[in-house]
């Protein structure tokens, strides 16, 4: 068959097939296709019959939708937009004068002038209390931290000028207040300790400046923590949620299906700066005490026991016979601190505080921070493979600006670790050079001032050979010694350095 014949054959087949399908459809499906009186062919609706269980499903979905609408209507009036203005002063060159072109700059007018720049920001807040015309709004510290002007705006577009009551960078919380004679909707703060993974939640706030926005998701994880020395507040744990959170949501509400606030939306983990379904909120219970302290004292107080602690590397945990034991290792103790006076020593391994298990360094930080200044605390620890209990009197944690001064009181101010095969290979160390190396030195501590450096190998202390990390801590903790002499190896050279205890 030629190409011309094939084409002719196909053109005949197509209309015939179409006609057959059309006639079949008319005969088989008279309820689907009907003829209009004017000759047009029209389609009629299906008589859709759903199984009984499907109808129940639609009813359930309708109930869920109604519940979400009710929750949103209940919470939205108590979640506000917080607009802030930071007035920043910067040096700017003086105005140019045409006379300077001919006669040069005027020496009396050559100094740069200071000009004010207004830097604006947006966030969210939650109305948590109204007392005698004073309305208190909870938000994040990073929303209002440097604000010179604070404006609170409600969903009905009413605005109020607000003032800062108190702020705290350790939990990233702040409280602002404005005056209003009229009744203001107040959010209900729920019990965040009952929250579980999988719970339905709504995130309410003002993302990217779009006020009164509600997004829906679940609790993805609980007990999340920020990394030490990061910009994220460490004196709280976090709920993780996939409810969409973006810039501007900070300080807004994370709400359960009963319309109770169980979290304060705070930060997101994102490679792009936008929502990717990983948002974090401060549990409400972590904020309740802060609210009271902001109102009564203008600040949040934290307990302090006075240790520098951390998590042990696996090799060091094994060397100290602490394998599979949860706790936090004491690398240093601040002189005259509660821990120092109670007899806690560098090298101790804290396992419990007031009966509460300490799983790691962050848990110790949170537990100690939650203690009230002035109260007693029982610390359970392991020292040289022996368990013991010590009682201390908790102090208030020094303010952030005072923490740098505390470094000078840290003893010994250096971290010693075992030299593993990997360290020996990477640093090209001989097997006979020693077994303990300094991994970190606190700059302003006694060790830092004395000249100790990271990478120094400890050969002996007060003429006592140091074979392992336990030897190191026993040597520096020996009572009755006011001066400790270290014999070190540095760059294949030996030197002596002393520490005064």
Rosetta blueprint (number, residue, H / E / L):
1 X L
2 X L
3 X H
4 X H
5 X H
6 X H
7 X H
8 X H
9 X H
10 X H
11 X H
12 X H
13 X H
14 X H
15 X H
16 X H
17 X H
18 X H
19 X H
20 X H
21 X H
22 X H
23 X H
24 X H
25 X H
26 X H
27 X H
28 X H
29 X L
30 X L
31 X L
32 X L
33 X E
34 X E
35 X E
36 X L
37 X L
38 X L
39 X L
40 X L
41 X E
42 X E
43 X E
44 X L
45 X L
46 X L
47 X L
48 X L
49 X L
50 X L
51 X L
52 X H
53 X H
54 X H
55 X H
56 X H
57 X H
58 X H
59 X H
60 X H
61 X H
62 X H
63 X H
64 X H
65 X H
66 X H
67 X H
68 X H
69 X H
70 X H
71 X H
72 X H
73 X H
74 X H
75 X H
76 X H
77 X H
78 X H
79 X E
80 X E
81 X E
82 X E
83 X E
84 X E
85 X E
86 X E
87 X E
88 X E
89 X E
90 X E
91 X E
92 X E
93 X L
94 X L
95 X L
96 X L
97 X L
98 X L
99 X H
100 X H
101 X H
102 X H
103 X H
104 X L
105 X L
106 X L
107 X H
108 X H
109 X H
110 X L
111 X L
112 X L
113 X E
114 X E
115 X E
116 X E
117 X E
118 X E
119 X E
120 X E
121 X E
122 X E
123 X E
124 X E
125 X E
126 X E
127 X E
128 X E
129 X E
130 X E
131 X E
132 X L
133 X L
134 X E
135 X E
136 X E
137 X E
138 X E
139 X E
140 X L
141 X H
142 X H
143 X H
144 X H
145 X L
146 X L
147 X L
148 X L
149 X E
150 X E
151 X E
152 X E
153 X E
154 X L
155 X L
156 X L
157 X L
158 X L
159 X E
160 X E
161 X E
162 X E
163 X E
164 X E
165 X E
166 X E
167 X E
168 X E
169 X L
170 X L
171 X L
172 X L
173 X E
174 X E
175 X E
176 X E
177 X E
178 X E
179 X E
180 X L
181 X L
182 X L
183 X L
184 X L
185 X L
186 X L
187 X L
188 X L
189 X E
190 X L
191 X L
192 X H
193 X H
194 X H
195 X L
196 X L
197 X L
198 X L
199 X L
200 X E
201 X E
202 X E
203 X E
204 X E
205 X E
206 X L
207 X H
208 X H
209 X H
210 X L
211 X L
212 X L
213 X E
214 X E
215 X E
216 X E
217 X E
218 X E
219 X E
220 X E
221 X E
222 X E
223 X E
224 X E
225 X L
226 X L
227 X L
228 X L
229 X L
230 X L
231 X L
232 X L
233 X L
234 X L
235 X L
236 X L
237 X L
238 X E
239 X E
240 X E
241 X E
242 X L
243 X L
244 X L
245 X L
246 X L
247 X L
248 X L
249 X L
250 X L
251 X L
252 X L
253 X E
254 X E
255 X E
256 X L
257 X L
258 X L
259 X L
260 X L
261 X E
262 X E
263 X E
264 X E
265 X E
266 X E
267 X E
268 X E
269 X L
270 X L
271 X L
272 X L
273 X L
274 X L
275 X L
276 X L
277 X L
278 X L
279 X E
280 X E
281 X E
282 X E
283 X E
284 X L
285 X H
286 X H
287 X H
288 X H
289 X H
290 X H
291 X H
292 X H
293 X H
294 X H
295 X H
296 X H
297 X H
298 X L
299 X L
300 X L
301 X L
302 X L
303 X E
304 X E
305 X L
306 X L
307 X E
308 X E
309 X E
310 X E
311 X L
312 X L
313 X L
314 X H
315 X H
316 X H
317 X H
318 X H
319 X H
320 X L
321 X L
322 X L
323 X L
324 X L
325 X L
326 X L
327 X L
328 X E
329 X E
330 X E
331 X E
332 X E
333 X E
334 X E
335 X L
336 X L
337 X L
338 X H
339 X H
340 X H
341 X H
342 X H
343 X L
344 X L
345 X L
346 X L
347 X L
348 X L
349 X E
350 X E
351 X E
352 X E
353 X E
354 X L
355 X L
356 X E
357 X E
358 X L
359 X L
360 X L
361 X H
362 X H
363 X H
364 X H
365 X H
366 X H
367 X H
368 X H
369 X H
370 X H
371 X L
372 X L
373 X L
374 X L
375 X L
376 X E
377 X E
378 X E
379 X E
380 X E
381 X E
382 X E
383 X E
384 X L
385 X L
386 X E
387 X E
388 X E
389 X E
390 X E
391 X E
392 X E
393 X E
394 X L
395 X E
396 X E
397 X L
398 X L
399 X L
400 X H
401 X H
402 X H
403 X H
404 X H
405 X H
406 X H
407 X H
408 X H
409 X H
410 X E
411 X E
412 X L
413 X L
414 X E
415 X E
416 X E
417 X E
418 X E
419 X L
420 X L
421 X H
422 X H
423 X H
424 X H
425 X H
426 X H
427 X L
428 X L
429 X L
430 X L
431 X L
432 X L
433 X L
434 X L
435 X L
436 X E
437 X E
438 X E
439 X E
440 X E
441 X E
442 X L
443 X L
444 X L
445 X L
446 X H
447 X H
448 X H
449 X H
450 X H
451 X L
452 X L
453 X L
454 X L
455 X L
456 X L
457 X E
458 X E
459 X E
460 X E
461 X E
462 X L
463 X L
464 X E
465 X E
466 X L
467 X L
468 X L
469 X H
470 X H
471 X H
472 X H
473 X H
474 X H
475 X H
476 X H
477 X L
478 X L
479 X L
480 X L
481 X L
482 X L
483 X E
484 X E
485 X E
486 X E
487 X E
488 X E
489 X E
490 X E
491 X L
492 X L
493 X E
494 X E
495 X E
496 X E
497 X E
498 X E
499 X E
500 X E
501 X L
